[in-house]
Amino acid sequence: MIVFVLAWVLLLCPHLSLGFVMIKKIFAVVTFCAGAVSAASASVVFDNGGPMGGGTANNAVFWTQSNDFTLATTTSITGGSVYLEAQGGLFSAWDGTLNYYFFADNAGSPGAAALASGVATNLVDTATTITDQAGTGKIQRIDFGLVNAFDATAGTTYWLGIQLGKTGTIGWSAAFTGAGANQMESFGSTYNNWTNNGRDGAFLLNGGATVPEPGSLALVGLSLLAAAAVRRRR
């Protein structure tokens, strides 16, 4: 990124000789822009509640499980947390793959095609104190990041879907209190057979106000720096 923006400035102003002070300013602009985006992406923007326990979970290996959410402000979703538990056997049988999907709402159920999807990144597994459905361990909170941020429009209903790889008998834990409709599931992840399983999944979403990507912000800032440098040399 740094190499790219420095080359961009030189192309913009081929006669400009970059001194140490100017290079320090360029680094500062890039660092500030990246930091601004990180800060905007650090807060919880939706909380559907924690897990109730008592063996209430729905399998997310053979099914794609989905829960609806609506945000009050237009938001760039960057990650979240889901509560998972073993329904049989051990939680360690899960292969650690968390596929996520964002669906539009279609008359109270997820649409037939995902608006965005990916394999979750930066998974962090934290055990709760609640016994899982299998009775062999504890419900786990899985924090995760998205490959690319998902921009959710204010007042629009979306569905978050998850599917948990190919191994283990792992379910998405039900929430104490859900904020929307009941959880919908698609057997075999075909997305044309959504059914209501009567529960609401425990999860939360992280993000912040929709902002330009760091690269775009950096280029704008560098344009101003380059223009100022040229003016000083005239």
Backbone hydrogen bonds, N-H to C=O, Kabsch-Sander energy under -0.5 kcal/mol:
donor,donor_aa,acceptor,acceptor_aa,energy
5,V,1,M,-2.3
6,L,2,I,-2.3
7,A,3,V,-2.3
8,W,4,F,-2.0
9,V,5,V,-2.1
10,L,6,L,-2.0
11,L,7,A,-2.1
12,L,8,W,-2.1
13,C,9,V,-2.6
16,L,13,C,-2.1
18,L,16,L,-0.7
19,G,17,S,-0.7
23,I,19,G,-2.2
24,K,20,F,-2.2
25,K,21,V,-1.8
26,I,22,M,-2.2
27,F,23,I,-2.4
28,A,24,K,-2.0
29,V,25,K,-2.2
30,V,26,I,-2.3
31,T,27,F,-2.6
32,F,28,A,-2.6
33,C,29,V,-2.5
34,A,30,V,-2.3
35,G,31,T,-2.3
36,A,32,F,-2.4
37,V,33,C,-1.8
38,S,34,A,-2.1
39,A,35,G,-2.5
40,A,36,A,-1.7
41,S,37,V,-0.9
41,S,38,S,-0.8
42,A,39,A,-1.1
43,S,207,G,-1.1
45,V,205,L,-2.6
46,F,205,L,-1.4
48,N,203,F,-2.9
52,M,174,A,-2.1
57,A,55,G,-0.8
58,N,172,W,-1.6
60,A,170,I,-2.7
64,T,186,S,-2.1
65,Q,63,W,-0.6
65,Q,162,I,-2.1
66,S,184,M,-2.5
67,N,160,L,-2.3
69,F,158,Y,-2.5
71,L,156,T,-0.6
75,T,152,A,-2.5
76,S,208,G,-3.5
77,I,75,T,-0.8
77,I,150,F,-3.3
78,T,206,N,-2.1
79,G,206,N,-1.2
80,G,144,F,-2.3
81,S,204,L,-2.3
82,V,142,I,-2.0
83,Y,202,A,-1.8
84,L,82,V,-0.5
84,L,140,Q,-2.9
85,E,171,G,-2.1
87,Q,169,T,-3.2
88,G,169,T,-0.9
93,A,90,L,-1.6
94,W,91,F,-2.0
95,D,167,T,-0.5
98,L,96,G,-0.5
99,N,97,T,-0.5
99,N,163,Q,-3.1
100,Y,118,G,-2.7
101,Y,161,G,-2.3
102,F,116,A,-2.6
103,F,159,W,-2.7
104,A,113,A,-0.5
105,D,157,T,-1.0
106,N,109,S,-3.6
111,G,104,A,-1.8
115,L,102,F,-3.4
116,A,102,F,-1.2
118,G,100,Y,-1.8
120,A,98,L,-3.0
120,A,118,G,-0.6
121,T,145,G,-2.5
124,V,143,D,-2.1
126,T,124,V,-0.6
126,T,141,R,-2.7
128,T,139,I,-3.0
132,D,137,G,-2.4
134,A,86,A,-2.2
135,G,132,D,-0.9
139,I,130,I,-3.1
140,Q,84,L,-3.2
141,R,126,T,-3.3
142,I,82,V,-3.3
142,I,140,Q,-0.6
143,D,124,V,-2.6
143,D,141,R,-0.6
144,F,80,G,-2.8
145,G,121,T,-2.9
146,L,78,T,-2.4
150,F,77,I,-2.4
151,D,149,A,-0.5
152,A,75,T,-3.2
152,A,150,F,-0.7
155,G,71,L,-3.2
156,T,153,T,-1.7
158,Y,69,F,-2.7
159,W,103,F,-2.3
160,L,67,N,-3.2
161,G,101,Y,-3.0
161,G,159,W,-0.6
162,I,65,Q,-2.6
163,Q,99,N,-2.1
164,L,60,A,-3.8
165,G,163,Q,-0.7
169,T,88,G,-0.6
170,I,168,G,-0.6
171,G,85,E,-3.0
172,W,58,N,-2.8
173,S,83,Y,-2.7
173,S,171,G,-0.6
174,A,56,T,-2.8
175,A,200,D,-4.2
176,F,50,G,-2.1
183,Q,199,R,-6.3
184,M,66,S,-2.3
185,E,195,T,-2.5
186,S,64,T,-2.2
187,F,185,E,-0.5
188,G,62,F,-2.7
189,S,186,S,-1.7
190,T,187,F,-0.7
195,T,185,E,-2.0
197,N,183,Q,-2.2
197,N,195,T,-0.5
202,A,173,S,-2.6
203,F,201,G,-0.6
204,L,81,S,-2.2
205,L,46,F,-2.7
206,N,79,G,-2.8
207,G,43,S,-2.5
208,G,76,S,-1.4
210,T,74,T,-0.7
216,S,213,E,-0.5
217,L,213,E,-2.0
218,A,214,P,-2.7
219,L,215,G,-2.1
220,V,216,S,-1.9
221,G,217,L,-2.3
222,L,218,A,-2.7
223,S,219,L,-2.0
224,L,220,V,-1.6
225,L,221,G,-2.1
226,A,222,L,-3.0
227,A,223,S,-2.5
228,A,224,L,-2.3
229,A,225,L,-2.3
230,V,226,A,-2.4
231,R,227,A,-2.1
232,R,228,A,-1.9
233,R,229,A,-1.4
234,R,230,V,-0.9
234,R,231,R,-0.6
